[in-house]
């Protein structure tokens, strides 16, 4: 759809160029590579391994560039969804007309990959609100409004509040429904879903077991190799490391799946609540 058919621009949101976890990783690797490393190997020169030591830093910078998000624009006739650079290069569709949208509602998501941290999820991960968009062909899109500074749990950032207000006003002016496929829930069902959403993704006991077990696995594997009279080799060491990596990998995979399940619960609740809000608004207008 050409720009002239999008109607006037209602709101523009410019996301931070890199999420907080990427910035933290960049700072950590940068300090180690550019400060700690040179000081530690000063007697041997400042270009160790033929410059290979700079590969991790370059990889992180490339990662940040590839995932740099584009702005989100809300128009009278549609929304231009933010996409990372690699998806824009691939030619993914950004603009979605409102006429193709069946549901618009506050959607939940974990901030900056926090869902991959079992330590964070054991106490409840950092959950923020974005703009959930479902089209009539069944596709789902999520507009994120992650703030640069994470200050609390389930924060509704200023960007989200402004964008949600603009969208609600646009649909109200036209007398159109933002949500058309919401399920209805009884009060006890809502309470049960809220309780399930508040539960930790993994237990703290599971977290400690997953991350303190690997050293013991390595030690047992190497002791077994030595007791069997097998010479320690690269293959034996690699097998020990692989076995040690299994517990944290399984824990992180379980965290991801539980996170996806929780987001589905919160999304269904948000759609239901948005439909109730619209119903209350229409009843007030008709009085």
Protein Blocks (a to p, Z undefined) as FASTA:
>chain_A
ZZklnopafbdcdddfbdfklmmmmmmmmmmmmmmmmmmmmmnojaeghhmmmmmmmmmm
mmmmmmoccdddddfkbccddddfklmmnopafbdcfklpcbdcdddddeehlmmpmklm
mnopadddddddddfkopacdddfbdfbdcbghiacfklmmmmmmmmmmmmmnopafbfk
bccddfklmmmmmmmmmpcfbdfklmmmmmmmmmmmmmmmmmmmmmnopacdfklmmmmm
mmmmmmmmmmmmmmmmmmmmmmmmmmmmmmmmmmmmmmmmmmmmmZZ
